[in-house]
Amino acid sequence: MSSFRILIVEDEVLIADTIERHLLKGGHEVTGKAISYEEAIEAFQAQEPDLVLLDIRLSGPKTGIAVAQWLRAQRKSVPFIYLTSQMDRQSLDAAKATFPSGYLSKPVQAQSLKTTIEIALHNHSAQEKQKTTIRLYNGKQYFQVPVDDILYLRSDHIYVKIALEGEDEVVQRATLKEMIDQLPEGQFVQTHRSYAVNIRQVSIWDQDYLYVQGYRVPVSRGRRRDVLALLEANQKGS
C-alpha cells in the first residue's frame, strides 16, 4: 500500500487519536490534527497534505463544509473525505455540493479507512491527469487546450461558447453542466444560469459581476454567496 501525508480535521480528540493510530499503522504520515476551521487552514498551509479527513461538525462557528469550500478554491487540488455521523438533509445537500472524494461513518473502522483513502487518491490522481487539458472541436478539427487558458464559458441554447486567452471563442455542442464536469473542481464555478468562470482568471469583482481580462461575467443573486466565498478563499490561498 502507498504511503500518504494526511491531515485530520476532527474536534473529538478521542476519535482523532484513533484515526491517527490507524493511519500510522497503515504506514501513512499524519501532518497535523485540527479541531476548528482556523486550525485546519493553518495546519494545511504549514504542511500541505495529500489528503484531508474532514469532520463536518467542528469546534467554532464554521463547519467542515467551509473548510471544504476553502480547499476547493486552492490552486493545487487536494482531495478530502468527510467524517460523518447522522446528518440532516440540509447538511447532506451542502456536503454533496462540495464534491468530496468519499464519506466515512463514525466510528471509523480501520479497513474502511484504508480502502476509502486508496480509492480517493487513486481517483483524484486519474482525474487530475485528465483535466490538465481539455479536448475541444472547432468545427474542423480537434485540439487540446490547457484548462488554465479558459477564461469563461457561456451557454447559448444547446451550445456552449468557450472564451480562451488570446484566442477566438470555441463553440461546443453541449450543456454548461457537461462542460463544467470536464473541468477541475474548485477552479471553475457557475456564476449564473448561463455562465461559468475560471476563478484563477478573475481580477476584479463586485456583488453583480466578475471581470476577466476586460470581459464582464454576471453573478446571479442565488449563486452570489458561494461564488464570492470561493473567490475570497482563492485570493487568500494565492
Buried (B, 14 or more C-beta within 10 A) or exposed (E): EEEBBBBBBBBBEEBBEBBBEBBEEBEBEBBBBBBBBBBBBEBBEEEEBBBBBBBBBBBEEBBBBBBBBBBBBBEEBBBBBBBBEEBEEEBBEBBEEBEBBBBBEBEBEBEBBBEBBBEBBEEBEEBEEEBEBBEBEEEEEEEEBEBBBBBBBBBEEEBBBBBBBEEEBBBBEBBBEEBBEBBBBBBBBBBBEBBBBBBBBBEEBEEEBBBBEEBEBBBBEEBBEBBBBBBBBBEEBE
